Amino acid sequence: MAKKTVATKSKVKYSKETYAFWYESMLLMRRFEEKAGQLYGQQKIRGFCHLYIGQEACASGSISALEEGDKWITAYRCHAHPLGLGTDPGAVMAELFGKATGTTKGKGGSMHIFDKEKNFVGGHGIVGAQVPMGLGLGFAEKYKGTKNLAICYMGDGAVRQGAVHEAFNLAMLYKTPVIFVIENNGYAMGTSVARTSNVTELYQIGESYDMPSFPVDGMNVEAVHEAVSEAAERARKGDGPTLLEFRTYRYKGHSMSDPQKYRTKEEVEEYKQKDPVEQVLQTIQDNNILTEDEINDIIAKVKKKVADAVKFAEESPWPDGQDAFKDVYVQEDYPFVME
């Protein structure tokens, strides 16, 4: 299969509304995650917490390329995707706090954000387990005869899981409308890709299944948007799945407990020169897409959203102890009864 690199765009090709959405959504993701990190240090957020800082273009560019009925699923670095899809930041923050007003009533925490109304099917804590689920979401859309698709994100560490390869095989066999995305930030949990695999060009894994597979500049929101748009067009035409390797970078550790001794400060600073939020802002300013007043309005709007989310979370009640027994089983009229 011919190789193709989705290059970073040098010309403005999209509308003012699209650039405004990219800037606002990525800035919200960035400021929300920065605040989450701060609150974790204050022990207001506990347990696991994996921040998305540096990877915002991967989510924002995908959202602008897809449609309302499409399904979304990802791993445990899952705060940013629902924020971009329009989930209430207060509900996401309350979930991080473990409050009853959270997206999963305080039962899921940082790694298990869900929003049925936005077709966001989680946040999953088991490495690679969401990939067969993503296949199932796409298969369901095909079975029902819709034109919707599923987009399924995984980290670079997840591609070592056998279930991922089984999902790739079945996706091609059944020409399932699913976009598989590897958010390759280089290190999985803390070990570089080069130390875990002979195949360091991760998109090539999809080629072994004859799946259209491409590397993408995951630090550039325009490149992400175009790559996902092309993959979506193939899926909606019935041509099956695509594998995209978003080459991105996380500025923070794998989780809040990660000392990051496996990489240098110089390397992190080098990637910060490609900051996705700053890139899109620079494009906006260089091409006079938004006025300075409009940019400042977005900054103020995002600041208020984050402040309101924290206030909502702090003022929300804790779950009642009896709630632990709710939502364990789904009550449906099945042809059998479990005693």
Stockholm file with secondary structure:
# STOCKHOLM 1.0

chainA/1-339         MAKKTVATKSKVKYSKETYAFWYESMLLMRRFEEKAGQLYGQQKIRGFCHLYIGQEACASGSISALEEGDKWITAYRCHAHPLGLGTDPGAVMAELFGKATGTTKGKGGSMHIFDKEKNFVGGHGIVGAQVPMGLGLGFAEKYKGTKNLAICYMGDGAVRQGAVHEAFNLAMLYKTPVIFVIENNGYAMGTSVARTSNVTELYQIGESYDMPSFPVDGMNVEAVHEAVSEAAERARKGDGPTLLEFRTYRYKGHSMSDPQKYRTKEEVEEYKQKDPVEQVLQTIQDNNILTEDEINDIIAKVKKKVADAVKFAEESPWPDGQDAFKDVYVQEDYPFVME
#=GR chainA/1-339 SS CCCCCBCCCCSCCSCHHHHHHHHHHHHHHHHHHHHHHHHHHTTSSCSCCCCCTTCHHHHHHHHHHSCTTCEEECCSCCSHHHHHHTCCHHHHHHHHHTCTTSTTTTSSGGGCCCBGGGTBCCCCCSTTTHHHHHHHHHHHHHHHTCSCCEEEEEEGGGGGSHHHHHHHHHHHHTTCCEEEEEEECSCTTTSCGGGTCSCCSTTHHHHTTTCCEEEEETTCHHHHHHHHHHHHHHHHTTCCCEEEEEECCCSSCSSTTCCCTTSCHHHHHHHHTTCHHHHHHHHHHHTTCSCHHHHHHHHHHHHHHHHHHHHHHHHSCCCCGGGGGSSSSCCCCCSSCCC
#=GC SS_cons         CCCCCBCCCCSCCSCHHHHHHHHHHHHHHHHHHHHHHHHHHTTSSCSCCCCCTTCHHHHHHHHHHSCTTCEEECCSCCSHHHHHHTCCHHHHHHHHHTCTTSTTTTSSGGGCCCBGGGTBCCCCCSTTTHHHHHHHHHHHHHHHTCSCCEEEEEEGGGGGSHHHHHHHHHHHHTTCCEEEEEEECSCTTTSCGGGTCSCCSTTHHHHTTTCCEEEEETTCHHHHHHHHHHHHHHHHTTCCCEEEEEECCCSSCSSTTCCCTTSCHHHHHHHHTTCHHHHHHHHHHHTTCSCHHHHHHHHHHHHHHHHHHHHHHHHSCCCCGGGGGSSSSCCCCCSSCCC
//
